[in-house]
Amino acid sequence: MQHSAVQLFCFALVWLTSTAAAFCPTGCRCGESVSGAYSVNCDGSYMDEISPLLNPRTRKLSLRGCGIVGLNKDVLQLYPELEYLDVSDNFITEIDEDVFQGCENLRVLKLQNNRIRIIRNATFIGLLNLQELDLSYNRIEKIARNAFKVLNGLIELDLSNNYIVQLHSMLFSKCVQLRKLHLFANKLSKINDQILKSLSKLEYLDLSFNLITSIDRSAFQHCISLRDLNLTSNLLHFLHFDLFSSLYWLVNLQLNDNQLNETSCAAFRRISTLTTLDLSKNQFTRLPPSCFDDLEVLDTLLLSNQFKLQLIENNAFSDLRRLRHLNISNCQKLQEINEGAFEYSDELRILDLSNCSIKKLHFALVQWNKITSLDLSGNKLNCDCALLSFLPRVVKRLQSNVSCSTPSRLEGKKIADLEAFCMEGRSESRISVVAVVIVGLIFIAVAIYCLLKKARKRVVKLPSCSHSYIVTPLTFDKNYEISKSNMNLLRRYNPMLTIRSAPPPINDDPNVSYYSSLILPNDPDGVENVAALRPERKPTPPLETTIPQPPLITLPSLANRNFRVISQHPIPITEL
């Protein structure tokens, strides 16, 4: 009895083993994963169709490179729990309608690298829970308008490397959950404003390597969640200034290998969330001021292979507060970068200026002491003292091998070895400057001295006497007023002179009057005799005219020389 039980156990074990072998074809690997899902991997095992003998509980099935030429609807219905199906790298040329009917649990479908040409309207009916669809590297030329109508839950769609010329404006109208869309390497020529209208949750869009010449102004208006946009290698020559205005979360923008020029600068301004911008291999001839305004968080800016770029203007890189990586390599016509090109360079660490025609670099261009990677190879640097005053220390610290092109005596010499080259010349220059300054000061002093000396000779020597004084008849009402007028006139010549004014004379006898002529003042404290400083002026009154006595303010010494009695009989002043 015990022997029979052992035989029964062995029989059951053999039966179970053979049954499991039937569920896993030769060359395949079958079993449960860590999560408990049953998977079958037959990659590289030749079979012209999917085997109907697999475990019905199979959730993951991979049949890459098995030589499969078609998909059978009846076979796929044998695996209702299937969640992952990979039939890439096969020879499938056509997918029948309703072939996936009954595969409601399928979430990932990979059909890349086959020979599919057409996607029909009912091709994906039944895939209600599909999240990832890969149709890349096929020969697709046409996709029916409602081909993706049932794929409401689709998150990622890959249509890259096909022959798609045009996309129907309603093709993605039901793909409201789509996050990633790959369309690179097709033959698209235009993106209209309806194709992406329903993709408000789209985060990644790749349109690179197409033939796109124009993009409608509002093409991205509804893609408010877009973070990564790739437009590399198209034929774009102009971008509307508000093309990206609705992309509030855009982080990465790739526009390299197009035909854009500086007129498109306004299009990528004010994308305040952008961290990476690639404009390499375009047709820029110059970078104008404020070309990258409001890109305050931009970290990487790539401008290499600008074969027409000649000038980087003042403030071209203004407002780039967080720029860390800048590449302007392979711009053969670029000779100089304006000294004020950067407004901020505190965060700049990687600078690539290789294979340009740069001859001159300014010390104030960037903060050279903060650069951690610098490539200046392939340029035509002119090693003057301005360049050698800072660059040798920079390249030595970064261990960068860069050489001089001019002048001829320094051609081919490593800049790192020329730190002390201008030191001697600098000392001589300082001595020369000091000598020039001293000579200049001496010349100025001599010139001032000569001018002052010449000015002294031209000064008009005024008499240093007091005021003139005219005595008129005491009976005349204006006698005293004339005296005051003459005194004021004399004060103009010598403001420092102190003059004692004589009181108006008192006429005791109304019948007696006398006259006098112009006289010099009388200063009892002593007035310098300056008679020799001016020509002698003597009054020439008519005969019989006399001067009674000098006024009170006239010195006796001056009076003796300037006054003489002409006549003892006075005459009226009107007859002089």
C-alpha positions as CSV (number, residue, x, y, z in Angstrom):
1,M,0.0,0.0,0.0
2,Q,2.8,2.3,0.9
3,H,4.5,1.3,-2.4
4,S,1.4,2.3,-4.4
5,A,1.3,5.8,-2.7
6,V,4.9,6.4,-3.7
7,Q,4.1,5.5,-7.3
8,L,1.1,7.8,-7.4
9,F,3.2,10.7,-6.1
10,C,5.8,10.2,-8.8
11,F,3.2,10.0,-11.5
12,A,1.6,13.2,-10.3
13,L,5.1,14.9,-10.3
14,V,5.9,13.8,-13.8
15,W,2.5,14.9,-15.1
16,L,2.9,18.4,-13.6
17,T,6.4,18.8,-15.0
18,S,5.3,17.8,-18.5
19,T,2.3,20.2,-18.3
20,A,4.5,23.1,-17.4
21,A,6.9,22.2,-20.2
22,A,3.9,22.4,-22.6
23,F,3.2,26.0,-21.5
24,C,6.8,27.2,-22.2
25,P,8.1,26.5,-25.8
26,T,11.7,25.6,-26.5
27,G,14.0,28.6,-26.3
28,C,11.7,30.6,-24.1
29,R,12.0,31.5,-20.5
30,C,8.9,31.2,-18.5
31,G,8.0,31.9,-14.8
32,E,6.6,34.2,-12.3
33,S,8.3,37.5,-11.5
34,V,8.9,39.0,-8.1
35,S,5.5,40.6,-8.2
36,G,3.8,37.2,-8.9
37,A,3.0,38.0,-12.6
38,Y,3.6,35.1,-15.0
39,S,5.9,36.1,-17.8
40,V,7.2,34.5,-21.0
41,N,10.3,35.7,-22.8
42,C,10.9,34.1,-26.2
43,D,13.2,36.8,-27.7
44,G,15.2,35.5,-30.6
45,S,13.4,32.2,-30.8
46,Y,12.0,31.6,-34.3
47,M,8.2,31.3,-34.6
48,D,6.0,32.8,-37.3
49,E,3.1,33.5,-35.0
50,I,2.3,33.7,-31.3
51,S,2.1,30.2,-29.8
52,P,-1.4,29.2,-28.5
53,L,0.1,26.8,-26.0
54,L,1.4,29.4,-23.5
55,N,0.1,29.7,-19.9
56,P,-3.3,31.4,-20.0
57,R,-2.3,33.4,-17.0
58,T,0.6,35.0,-18.9
59,R,0.7,38.7,-18.2
60,K,4.0,39.6,-19.9
61,L,4.9,38.3,-23.3
62,S,8.1,39.3,-25.2
63,L,8.6,38.0,-28.7
64,R,11.3,40.3,-30.1
65,G,13.1,39.1,-33.2
66,C,11.1,35.9,-33.6
67,G,10.3,36.3,-37.3
68,I,6.5,36.9,-36.7
69,V,4.7,38.0,-39.8
70,G,1.3,38.8,-38.3
71,L,-1.0,38.9,-35.3
72,N,-3.8,36.4,-34.8
73,K,-6.9,37.7,-33.1
74,D,-8.0,34.2,-31.9
75,V,-4.6,33.5,-30.3
76,L,-4.5,36.8,-28.5
77,Q,-7.9,36.1,-27.0
78,L,-6.4,33.1,-25.2
79,Y,-4.5,35.4,-22.9
80,P,-7.1,37.7,-21.3
81,E,-4.7,38.7,-18.5
82,L,-2.0,39.9,-20.8
83,E,-0.7,43.3,-19.8
84,Y,2.6,43.6,-21.7
85,L,3.1,42.6,-25.3
86,D,6.3,43.2,-27.2
87,V,6.4,42.0,-30.8
88,S,9.1,44.4,-32.1
89,D,11.9,43.6,-34.6
90,N,9.7,41.3,-36.6
91,F,8.1,41.3,-40.1
92,I,4.6,42.4,-39.4
93,T,3.3,44.4,-42.4
94,E,-0.3,44.8,-41.4
95,I,-2.5,44.9,-38.3
96,D,-6.0,43.6,-38.9
97,E,-9.0,45.5,-37.4
98,D,-10.3,44.2,-34.1
99,V,-7.2,42.1,-33.6
100,F,-6.9,43.3,-30.0
101,Q,-10.5,42.8,-29.2
102,G,-10.6,41.1,-25.8
103,C,-7.2,42.5,-24.6
104,E,-8.8,44.9,-22.3
105,N,-6.0,44.5,-19.7
106,L,-3.2,45.3,-22.1
107,R,-1.2,48.3,-21.0
108,V,1.9,48.2,-23.0
109,L,2.1,47.4,-26.7
110,K,5.4,47.5,-28.6
111,L,5.3,47.2,-32.4
112,Q,8.5,49.1,-33.3
113,N,10.8,48.0,-36.1
114,N,8.3,46.2,-38.2
115,R,7.0,46.9,-41.7
116,I,3.6,48.4,-41.0
117,R,2.4,51.0,-43.6
118,I,-1.1,51.9,-42.6
119,I,-2.9,52.4,-39.3
120,R,-6.7,51.9,-39.8
121,N,-9.6,53.3,-37.7
122,A,-10.4,50.1,-35.9
123,T,-6.9,48.8,-35.4
124,F,-6.7,49.4,-31.7
125,I,-10.4,48.7,-30.7
126,G,-10.5,46.9,-27.4
127,L,-7.4,48.4,-25.9
128,L,-9.4,50.5,-23.3
129,N,-6.6,50.5,-20.8
130,L,-3.6,50.9,-23.1
131,Q,-1.1,53.4,-21.7
132,E,2.0,53.0,-23.9
133,L,2.0,52.4,-27.7
134,D,5.2,52.1,-29.7
135,L,5.0,52.2,-33.5
136,S,8.4,53.6,-34.2
137,Y,10.8,52.5,-36.9
138,N,8.0,51.3,-39.3
139,R,7.0,52.5,-42.7
140,I,3.8,54.2,-41.7
141,E,2.7,56.7,-44.3
142,K,-0.9,57.2,-43.3
143,I,-2.8,57.2,-40.0
144,A,-6.6,57.2,-40.2
145,R,-8.5,60.0,-38.5
146,N,-10.0,57.9,-35.7
147,A,-7.1,55.4,-35.3
148,F,-6.5,56.5,-31.7
149,K,-10.1,57.3,-30.8
150,V,-10.5,54.5,-28.2
151,L,-7.1,55.2,-26.6
152,N,-8.5,57.5,-23.9
153,G,-6.0,56.3,-21.3
154,L,-2.9,56.5,-23.5
155,I,0.0,58.2,-21.8
156,E,2.9,57.7,-24.2
157,L,2.8,57.4,-28.0
158,D,5.8,56.8,-30.2
159,L,5.4,57.4,-34.0
160,S,9.0,58.3,-34.7
161,N,11.1,57.1,-37.7
162,N,8.3,56.7,-40.1
163,Y,7.2,58.3,-43.3
164,I,4.3,60.4,-42.0
165,V,3.7,63.5,-44.1
166,Q,0.6,64.9,-42.4
167,L,-1.3,64.4,-39.2
168,H,-5.1,64.9,-39.2
169,S,-6.2,67.7,-37.0
170,M,-8.5,65.4,-35.0
171,L,-6.0,62.5,-34.7
172,F,-5.2,63.1,-31.0
173,S,-8.6,64.6,-30.0
174,K,-9.4,61.7,-27.6
175,C,-5.9,61.2,-26.2
176,V,-6.6,63.6,-23.4
177,Q,-4.2,61.8,-21.0
178,L,-1.2,61.8,-23.3
179,R,2.0,62.8,-21.6
180,K,4.7,61.9,-24.2
181,L,4.5,62.2,-27.9
182,H,7.4,61.2,-30.2
183,L,7.2,62.3,-33.8
184,F,10.8,62.7,-34.7
185,A,12.3,61.6,-38.0
186,N,9.2,61.9,-40.1
187,K,8.3,64.1,-43.1
188,L,6.0,66.7,-41.4
189,S,6.2,70.1,-43.0
190,K,3.7,72.1,-40.9
191,I,2.2,72.1,-37.4
192,N,-1.2,73.7,-37.4
193,D,-3.1,75.1,-34.4
194,Q,-5.5,72.1,-34.2
195,I,-3.2,69.0,-34.0
196,L,-2.2,69.5,-30.3
197,K,-5.3,71.3,-29.2
198,S,-6.6,68.4,-26.9
199,L,-3.2,67.7,-25.3
200,S,-3.3,69.9,-22.3
201,K,-1.5,67.3,-20.2
202,L,1.3,66.8,-22.7
203,E,4.7,67.1,-21.0
204,Y,7.2,65.9,-23.7
205,L,7.0,66.6,-27.5
206,D,9.6,65.6,-30.0
207,L,9.3,67.0,-33.5
208,S,12.9,66.8,-34.4
209,F,14.3,65.7,-37.8
210,N,11.3,66.6,-39.8
211,L,10.8,69.1,-42.6
212,I,8.9,71.7,-40.7
213,T,9.1,75.2,-42.2
214,S,6.3,76.8,-40.2
215,I,4.4,76.5,-36.9
216,D,1.1,78.3,-36.4
217,R,1.2,81.1,-33.8
218,S,-1.2,79.2,-31.5
219,A,0.0,75.7,-32.1
220,F,1.2,75.2,-28.5
221,Q,-1.5,77.4,-26.9
222,H,-3.2,74.5,-25.2
223,C,-0.1,72.6,-24.2
224,I,0.1,74.3,-20.9
225,S,1.9,71.4,-19.2
226,L,4.7,71.0,-21.7
227,R,8.1,70.8,-20.1
228,D,10.3,69.5,-22.9
229,L,10.1,70.6,-26.6
230,N,12.4,69.4,-29.3
231,L,12.4,71.0,-32.7
232,T,15.9,70.0,-33.7
233,S,16.9,69.7,-37.4
234,N,14.0,71.2,-39.2
235,L,13.7,74.1,-41.7
236,L,12.5,76.8,-39.4
237,H,13.6,80.3,-40.3
238,F,11.2,82.3,-38.2
239,L,9.4,81.9,-34.9
240,H,6.5,84.1,-34.0
241,F,7.2,86.2,-30.9
242,D,4.5,84.7,-28.8
243,L,4.8,81.1,-30.0
244,F,5.9,79.8,-26.6
245,S,3.9,82.3,-24.5
246,S,1.6,79.7,-23.1
247,L,4.3,77.3,-22.1
248,Y,4.4,78.2,-18.4
249,W,6.3,75.1,-17.4
250,L,8.7,74.7,-20.3
251,V,12.2,73.6,-19.0
252,N,14.0,72.3,-22.1
253,L,13.8,73.9,-25.5
254,Q,15.9,72.6,-28.4
255,L,16.0,74.6,-31.6
256,N,19.4,73.6,-32.9
257,D,20.1,72.8,-36.6
258,N,17.5,75.2,-38.1
259,Q,17.7,78.4,-40.1
260,L,16.9,80.8,-37.3
261,N,18.5,84.3,-37.0
262,E,18.5,87.1,-34.5
263,T,14.9,88.1,-35.5
264,S,13.7,85.1,-33.6
265,C,15.1,86.2,-30.3
266,A,11.8,87.6,-29.1
267,A,10.2,84.1,-29.4
268,F,12.1,82.6,-26.5
269,R,12.3,85.6,-24.3
270,R,10.2,85.6,-21.1
271,I,10.1,81.8,-20.8
272,S,10.8,82.3,-17.1
273,T,11.0,78.5,-16.3
274,L,13.5,77.6,-19.1
275,T,16.7,76.0,-17.8
276,T,18.2,74.6,-21.1
277,L,18.2,76.4,-24.5
278,D,19.9,74.9,-27.5
279,L,20.3,77.2,-30.5
280,S,23.3,75.6,-32.0
281,K,23.8,75.4,-35.8
282,N,21.6,78.3,-36.9
283,Q,22.0,81.4,-39.0
284,F,22.7,84.1,-36.4
285,T,25.0,86.9,-37.6
286,R,25.0,88.7,-34.3
287,L,23.5,88.4,-30.8
288,P,21.8,91.7,-30.1
289,P,21.3,93.3,-26.6
290,S,18.7,91.7,-24.4
291,C,18.4,88.7,-26.6
292,F,17.8,86.4,-23.7
293,D,15.8,88.7,-21.4
294,D,13.8,87.2,-18.5
295,L,15.4,83.8,-18.7
296,E,16.4,84.2,-15.1
297,V,16.8,80.5,-14.3
298,L,18.5,79.4,-17.5
299,D,21.4,77.1,-16.7
300,T,22.7,75.9,-20.1
301,L,22.9,77.9,-23.3
302,L,24.3,76.3,-26.4
303,L,25.2,78.5,-29.4
304,S,27.9,76.4,-31.1
305,N,28.3,76.0,-34.9
306,Q,27.0,79.5,-35.8
307,F,28.9,79.8,-39.0
308,K,27.7,83.4,-39.7
309,L,28.1,84.8,-36.2
310,Q,30.4,87.8,-36.2
311,L,29.4,89.9,-33.2
312,I,28.2,89.5,-29.7
313,E,26.9,92.9,-28.6
314,N,26.8,94.6,-25.3
315,N,24.3,93.1,-22.9
316,A,23.7,90.2,-25.2
317,F,23.6,87.8,-22.2
318,S,21.9,90.2,-19.8
319,D,19.5,88.9,-17.2
320,L,21.1,85.4,-17.3
321,R,21.6,85.3,-13.5
322,R,22.0,81.6,-13.1
323,L,23.8,80.7,-16.3
324,R,26.4,78.0,-15.6
325,H,27.2,76.5,-19.0
326,L,27.8,78.5,-22.2
327,N,29.0,77.0,-25.4
328,I,29.9,79.3,-28.4
329,S,32.3,76.9,-30.1
330,N,32.9,76.5,-33.8
331,C,31.9,80.0,-34.8
332,Q,34.7,80.6,-37.3
333,K,33.7,84.3,-38.0
334,L,33.5,85.3,-34.4
335,Q,36.5,87.5,-33.5
336,E,35.6,89.4,-30.3
337,I,33.0,89.3,-27.6
338,N,31.9,92.7,-26.3
339,E,33.3,93.5,-22.9
340,G,29.8,94.2,-21.5
341,A,28.1,91.2,-23.0
342,F,27.4,89.7,-19.6
343,E,25.4,91.5,-17.0
344,Y,25.8,88.7,-14.5
345,S,28.5,86.0,-14.6
346,D,28.6,85.0,-10.9
347,E,27.3,81.4,-11.6
348,L,29.2,80.8,-14.9
349,R,31.4,77.7,-14.6
350,I,31.8,76.1,-18.0
351,L,32.8,78.3,-21.0
352,D,33.6,76.8,-24.4
353,L,34.9,79.3,-27.0
354,S,36.9,76.7,-29.0
355,N,37.5,76.9,-32.8
356,C,36.5,80.5,-33.3
357,S,38.6,83.4,-34.5
358,I,38.7,85.3,-31.3
359,K,41.7,87.6,-31.0
360,K,40.9,89.5,-27.9
361,L,39.4,88.7,-24.5
362,H,38.6,91.3,-21.9
363,F,39.4,91.0,-18.2
364,A,35.9,92.3,-17.3
365,L,34.1,89.8,-19.6
366,V,33.4,87.2,-16.9
367,Q,34.6,86.4,-13.5
368,W,37.6,84.3,-14.6
369,N,38.4,83.1,-11.1
370,K,35.1,81.2,-10.9
371,I,35.4,79.4,-14.2
372,T,36.0,75.6,-13.7
373,S,36.2,74.6,-17.3
374,L,37.6,76.7,-20.2
375,D,38.3,75.8,-23.8
376,L,40.0,78.4,-25.9
377,S,41.7,76.0,-28.4
378,G,41.6,76.8,-32.1
379,N,41.5,80.6,-31.7
380,K,43.8,83.3,-33.0
381,L,44.6,85.0,-29.7
382,N,46.7,88.2,-29.8
383,C,48.9,88.0,-26.7
384,D,49.2,91.6,-25.8
385,C,49.8,92.8,-22.2
386,A,46.1,93.3,-21.6
387,L,45.5,89.6,-22.3
388,L,48.6,88.4,-20.5
389,S,47.6,90.4,-17.4
390,F,45.1,87.8,-16.4
391,L,44.7,84.9,-18.8
392,P,48.0,83.0,-17.9
393,R,46.8,82.6,-14.4
394,V,43.4,81.3,-15.5
395,V,44.7,78.7,-18.0
396,K,47.4,77.6,-15.6
397,R,44.9,77.0,-12.9
398,L,42.6,75.0,-15.3
399,Q,45.5,73.2,-16.9
400,S,44.3,74.4,-20.3
401,N,46.8,74.2,-23.2
402,V,46.2,77.3,-25.3
403,S,48.8,79.1,-27.4
404,C,49.3,82.6,-28.9
405,S,48.9,83.4,-32.5
406,T,50.2,86.9,-32.5
407,P,52.5,88.8,-32.2
408,S,55.0,86.8,-34.3
409,R,57.6,86.6,-31.4
410,L,55.0,84.8,-29.3
411,E,53.5,82.6,-31.9
412,G,52.9,79.1,-30.7
413,K,54.0,79.8,-27.2
414,K,51.8,78.6,-24.4
415,I,49.9,81.3,-22.6
416,A,50.4,79.6,-19.2
417,D,54.1,80.3,-19.5
418,L,53.8,84.0,-20.3
419,E,52.6,85.3,-16.9
420,A,55.7,87.4,-16.3
421,F,56.3,88.4,-19.9
422,C,54.8,91.9,-19.5
423,M,56.1,92.6,-16.0
424,E,59.3,94.2,-17.1
425,G,57.5,96.2,-19.8
426,R,54.9,97.2,-17.3
427,S,57.6,98.6,-15.0
428,E,59.1,100.6,-17.8
429,S,55.7,101.8,-18.8
430,R,55.1,103.0,-15.3
431,I,58.4,104.9,-15.3
432,S,57.5,106.4,-18.6
433,V,54.1,107.5,-17.4
434,V,55.6,109.1,-14.3
435,A,58.2,111.0,-16.4
436,V,55.5,112.2,-18.8
437,V,53.4,113.4,-15.9
438,I,56.3,115.3,-14.3
439,V,57.2,117.0,-17.6
440,G,53.6,117.9,-18.1
441,L,53.4,119.5,-14.7
442,I,56.6,121.5,-15.3
443,F,55.2,122.7,-18.7
444,I,51.9,123.8,-17.1
445,A,53.8,125.6,-14.3
446,V,56.0,127.5,-16.8
447,A,52.9,128.4,-18.9
448,I,51.1,129.7,-15.9
449,Y,54.1,131.8,-14.8
450,C,54.4,133.3,-18.3
451,L,50.8,134.2,-18.5
452,L,50.9,135.9,-15.1
453,K,53.9,137.9,-16.0
454,K,52.4,139.0,-19.3
455,A,49.2,139.9,-17.5
456,R,51.1,142.2,-15.1
457,K,52.5,144.2,-18.0
458,R,49.1,144.8,-19.4
459,V,47.6,146.2,-16.2
460,V,46.7,149.9,-16.6
461,K,48.5,151.9,-13.9
462,L,46.0,154.2,-12.3
463,P,46.9,157.2,-10.1
464,S,47.0,156.3,-6.5
465,C,45.9,159.7,-5.4
466,S,42.7,160.7,-3.7
467,H,39.7,162.0,-5.4
468,S,39.7,165.1,-7.5
469,Y,37.9,167.9,-6.0
470,I,36.2,170.9,-7.7
471,V,35.3,173.9,-5.8
472,T,32.6,176.0,-7.3
473,P,31.1,179.3,-6.1
474,L,29.8,178.9,-2.6
475,T,26.6,180.5,-3.6
476,F,26.0,177.7,-6.3
477,D,23.7,175.0,-5.0
478,K,25.6,172.1,-6.7
479,N,29.0,172.8,-5.2
480,Y,28.9,170.1,-2.5
481,E,27.2,167.5,-4.8
482,I,30.0,167.8,-7.4
483,S,32.6,167.2,-4.6
484,K,30.9,164.0,-3.6
485,S,30.6,162.8,-7.1
486,N,34.4,163.2,-7.7
487,M,35.1,161.4,-4.4
488,N,33.0,158.4,-5.5
489,L,34.7,158.4,-8.8
490,L,38.1,158.2,-7.2
491,R,37.0,155.3,-4.9
492,R,36.5,153.2,-8.0
493,Y,40.2,153.5,-8.8
494,N,41.4,152.8,-5.3
495,P,38.7,151.2,-3.0
496,M,41.2,150.8,-0.1
497,L,41.9,154.5,0.1
498,T,40.6,156.4,3.1
499,I,39.3,159.8,2.3
500,R,38.3,162.5,4.6
501,S,35.5,164.5,3.1
502,A,35.5,168.2,3.6
503,P,32.3,169.7,4.9
504,P,30.5,172.0,2.5
505,P,32.0,175.5,2.7
506,I,30.0,178.2,4.4
507,N,29.6,181.5,2.6
508,D,29.7,184.3,5.1
509,D,29.5,187.0,2.5
510,P,27.0,186.4,-0.2
511,N,28.8,189.0,-2.4
512,V,32.1,187.1,-2.4
513,S,32.8,183.9,-4.3
514,Y,35.8,182.1,-5.6
515,Y,36.6,179.2,-8.0
516,S,39.2,176.5,-8.2
517,S,40.3,173.9,-10.7
518,L,41.0,170.1,-10.4
519,I,43.2,169.2,-7.5
520,L,44.7,166.2,-5.7
521,P,43.4,165.2,-2.3
522,N,45.0,166.0,0.9
523,D,45.8,163.0,3.2
524,P,47.3,164.0,6.5
525,D,48.3,160.4,7.3
526,G,50.5,160.3,4.2
527,V,49.7,159.2,0.7
528,E,52.2,157.6,-1.6
529,N,53.5,160.0,-4.2
530,V,52.4,158.5,-7.5
531,A,52.7,161.6,-9.7
532,A,55.3,159.9,-11.7
533,L,53.0,157.0,-12.6
534,R,50.8,159.0,-14.9
535,P,51.3,161.9,-17.4
536,E,51.4,165.3,-15.8
537,R,48.1,167.0,-16.3
538,K,48.0,170.7,-15.5
539,P,45.0,173.0,-15.7
540,T,45.1,175.7,-18.4
541,P,42.7,178.3,-17.2
542,P,42.6,181.7,-18.8
543,L,44.8,184.4,-17.5
544,E,43.7,186.4,-14.4
545,T,42.4,183.3,-12.8
546,T,43.5,182.2,-9.4
547,I,43.1,179.4,-6.9
548,P,42.6,180.8,-3.4
549,Q,43.9,177.9,-1.3
550,P,43.8,174.1,-1.5
551,P,40.9,172.2,0.0
552,L,41.3,170.8,3.5
553,I,42.2,167.3,2.3
554,T,45.2,168.3,0.1
555,L,48.8,167.7,1.4
556,P,51.1,170.8,1.4
557,S,53.7,168.8,-0.6
558,L,51.2,167.9,-3.3
559,A,49.7,171.3,-3.3
560,N,53.0,173.0,-4.0
561,R,53.6,171.0,-7.1
562,N,50.1,170.9,-8.4
563,F,48.7,174.4,-7.7
564,R,49.9,177.8,-8.8
565,V,48.4,181.2,-8.7
566,I,47.2,182.3,-12.1
567,S,45.5,185.5,-11.2
568,Q,44.5,187.5,-8.2
569,H,41.2,188.4,-9.6
570,P,38.7,185.5,-9.8
571,I,36.4,185.2,-12.7
572,P,33.2,183.2,-13.1
573,I,33.6,179.5,-14.0
574,T,31.5,179.9,-17.0
575,E,34.2,182.1,-18.6
576,L,37.1,179.6,-18.1
